[in-house]
Amino acid sequence: WESCTFTLDEQKDFIYNYLDGKLNDLNTKILLFDHNKEDLYNNFKYLYKDNTNVKGISFHWYSGSHYNNLKLIRKYNKNVLLINSEMCTGFSPYDEKTWLNDAYLYTKEIINNINNGINAFLDWNILLDFRGGPNHKSNYCKCPIILNKDNNNIIKTPIYYYLYHLTRLEENSITIENSVYDSDLYVVSSKKDKNIVITIYNDSDIYKDYNLIIGDYYLNDSINPKSIITYEI
């Protein structure tokens, strides 16, 4: 990241006057910006040009969620790629409560991002060593999978198991709008061909009953505190 010092004007100049034309014969897409979301919409409008190899914008979550910026970009251009290119949480020695809390943060962020129009999510790291590295600036992180200290096996962390549910939303599926009566329940739905996938996360500390209704389909079910459930219908 030591080289990430472009101003917006420098990005624009480099992309359109130098980089873009070099990619015309390659199946390569340019994603703009790749930084935090707080001013994403304005940056996108300033940097984006139609009929170029620029096909979208990528972003992180470190300055807040700012979901309206995603919604505004999607309204401005329904075909542009919105890529959540990086997110992670800071490393700490394993403590069940701390690592679970980070899994909850991941889940809420990704569900809300999907419901506001993103195309894809990438974790900052899928596999790190038991110290949260390696990293040349001691910027150690949590991740879904860590290498055990003896290097002979791996440990799947709580983040892995919560992310697993969200990976049930298949590639090239279409996000379905949903209406939820309870602000503690985070819901994301998708459809591919005739298959519908619904993931529900309960962010509260209490047990929740609910009715799941899709057209003529009806299901009465319940979910434990801080739990995540996925249906494939």
N, C-alpha and C positions, 0 to 999 in steps of 0.2 A: 504493500500500500504506500510505500515511500514515494512512488511515482504518480500517485493520484492527486495531482495539483492543477488540473485543468480548470480554468474559469469556464463559464458557460460560453462566452465568445470564442475561447480557444477550442472548446469541444466542437462548436459549430463549424469553425474554420477547418479544423483537422478532418472532421467527418466528411463534409461536403466538397471540400476543395482538394483533398488528398486521398482519403480512404475509400470513399463510396465508389468511385469509378474503377478502382482496382479490383472490386469484388463482382463486377458485372458478369463475368464468366464462371463464377463459383456459386454453389448453392449455399450461400452464407448470408445470415441476417445480422444486422447491427441493432443492438439494444442500447438505448441512450442512458446516460446519467449514472445508474448503479449506486445510489446513495439513499439517504433517509427520506421518508414520505411527507414531511411536514409542508413542503412547497412543491410537491410532485406535479400537480396539474399545471401550474404556471411554468415550471421548467420544461414540461413536455410541450406546451404550446409554443414556447420560445425556440426549442431545439428541433422540433419535428417538421419534416417536409415529406409531402406525398411523392409517389413515383420515384422513390430511391430505394436503396437497400436497407434503409432504416425501417424496421418493422415493429418496433415496440420500445418499451422502457422498462428497466429493472430497478428494484428498490430493496431497501432493508427496513428494519422495524425499530431501530435503536433510539429514535427520538419520539416514539409514540405510534399509535395505530393509524390515525388519520385516514379512516376508511372513505370519507367523503372525497378525498383526492382521487381514489381509484374509481369511484362512481362517476365523478366528473369527466375523467379521461374516457371511460367507457361510453359515456353519453356523447362526448365530443367525437369519438371515433370507435365504432363498434367492432372493428376488425383488428385494431392494434393489439400487439402482444403485451400483456402485463405479467411480468415475471418477478415473483418474490425470490430474489437471487441469493439472499443471505439472511440467516437469523440464527442466533445461538444465545445461550445464557452463560454467565461467568462460572468458572470452575470452582467447586468447593469439595472437600473430602466427603465421601459418601455419607449422607444422612437421608433416611427414607423420606422424611417430611419435606426437606429442601428439594430433593430431586423430583418428588411428586409434584410439588408446587410449580416447578419449571415445566413439567409435562402438561399441567393444566394451562399454563400460559401459552405454550405452543399450540395446544388444541383450540383455544379461543381465538387466537390470532389467525390461524389458518382457516378455520371455519368462516370467520368474518371476512377474510380476504377473498375466499371463494365466492361467498354470497355477494361480494361487491365487484366481481368480474375478473379475477385473476385467471391466468391460463395455466400456471405451473408454480410449484414451490420447490425450493432447494434449501436443504439445511447447510449450514456453514461447514460442518464436518459430520460424516456418518460414523467414523471410527477414529478414536484417539487413544493415546496410551493412558496408563493409570494416573498420570499427573495432569491430564487434559492438554497434552501437547503432541508432538513437538511444536515449538513456536519460538522464533528467534527474538521476539520482544516480550517473552513471558506473559503473553496474552492468552492464558489458558482457559479452556472452555469446557462446558458440558457437551454431551453428544448422545446419540441413540445407543451406540455400542462402544465399549471401552475394552482395551487389551489388558488382560490380567497381568499382574506384576511379574509373574514367572514366564510370561509370553507364551504359555502353552494353550491358553484358551481365551475366550471372549466372555464378556458380561453384557447382557442386554439390559439396559437401564429402563426405568419407567417411561422415559421419552419414547423409546423404541415401541413399546406396547400401545401407547396412545396414537403415535403416528401410524402404526399398522392399520388401525381402523380407517384413517383418512386415505390410505393408499387403496382402499376398496373402491374408491371413485376411479373408474377406469379412464385410461387415456382416450381422448377424443369423445368423451361423454359430454352431455349438455347439462348444465346446472339448472335445476328446477327451483322456482320460487317457492317459498314456504311461509306459512303464517303460524306463529307460536304464541300461545296464551301466557307463557311464563317466562320472564326475563332471565331466570336461572338456567333455562334449557337452551342450549346452542344446537342448532339443527342445520345440517347441510344435506341436500338431496341432488341426485343426478340420474340421468337416463341415457342408456346406450342401447340402441335397437329397442327391444321390448323389456329390457332389464332395468329395474329401478333400484338404486342403492341409497339408503338413508342412514346417516350417522347422527346420534343424539348424545350430547354431553351434558351432564348435570353438574353445574358449578356450585350448587348449594351444599350445605352440610346436613340436609334432611332427605329422606326418602320421598320420591315423587311418583304419583300415579298420573297417567296420561292416556289419551286416545289418539291413535295414529289413523288418519283418514286420507285416502287417496282415491278420489272418484267413488266407486262402489266398494273399495277395499276398506275394511275397518278392523282395527286391532286395539284391544285394551291391554296395556302393559304397565310396567313400573321400572324405575331405575334407582339404584343406590346412590348415596351421596358421592360426589366427585368421580362418578363412574361414566364410562362411555360404552355405547351399544351401537352395533351396525346391523341393519336389516338388508337383505337382498331379496327383492320381490320379483 
